[in-house]
Amino acid sequence: MKTITVGGQILSSAVAMGCMRLPDAENPERTLQTALECGVTFFDHADIYGGGRSEELFGDFLTANKSLRETITVQTKCGIRRGCYDFSKEHIIQSVEGSLKRLKTDYVDVLLLHRPDTLMEPEEVAEAFSQLETQGKVRRFGVSNHSPYQIELLKTAVKQPLIINQLQFSVTECGMITSGLNVNMKNSESCMHDGGLLEYSRVKNITIQTWSPFQKGFFKGSFIGDTQAYPQLNRRLEELAEKYGATPTGIAAAWILRHPAQMQLIFGTMNPARIREICAGADVVLSREDWYSLYLAAGYCLP
């Protein structure tokens, strides 16, 4: 398994397991064990996943495998409530306390703010982070789905480095790539919707974690095998799978991990066979030509 240094601080597997669908797994313990056997050392949670059940199942697994805790990285997220977002000091601390109880651990390695709260007061977030860090309950911090200036606003008060930003990204959902390739062009692809997140993250040493790495749109299903919507892409994935001795899923993973931004791919599948395919893709290094051929096959153009 390829390794990266997340945020310049945490040596980790380049592929991480997203645990949102853990309650849907036929055998959660077997699914988690498969990920570990494939070299995965990073596990992503959120307080809202499965209504808390995802963290509970993972906590049961940690309890049954007590020696595991110090060898893996456990991340959770907070800030989403029913009908609103909430970055208040009270909610952040309350959320972490609940996650720790469900995860059956004394600390989480990373805490992310799940989605931007426009009513956020940076000073409140800073107070919550400092209290959680001082108490040893959270070791590092980051964000999810945040723009560069939302991060900069947080940093006016938050003293801890924000080492992660979790964002949707795949070969079919790669606006941060497309806008960068179409700089100074008068076309739709030049529209920048994220404020230059890719380059900003590299400058600030923030690791981009990619969610829905095989999804088209916003949870509209996988593009892999969808030959009606993506005929050229699937044909090219098949060709490169044969060339590199991988699977189309592995090649789609390799496409993300080939980028020099050193992104961390977060998969959400609970299928052990597919987990193995994804993790095997981490060891595939696509050539520059093959990387661009997939980008073009996904329907994009080079100016």
Buried (B, 14 or more C-beta within 10 A) or exposed (E): BBEBEBBEBBEBBBBBBBBBBBBEBEEBEEBBBBBBEBBBBBBBBBBBBBEBBBBBBBBBBBEEBEEBBEEBBBBBBBBBEEEEBBBBBEBBBBBBEBBBEBBBBEBBBBBBBBBBBEEBEBEBBBBBBBBBBEEEBBBBBBBBBBBBEBBBBBBEBBEBBBBBBBBBBBBBBBBBBBBBBBEEEEEEBBEBEBBBBBEBBBEBBBBBBBBBBBBBEEEEEBBBEBEEBBEBBBEBBBBBBEEBEBBBBBBBBBBBBBBEBBBBBBBBBBBBEBBBBBBBBBBBEBEEEBBBBBBEBBEBEEE
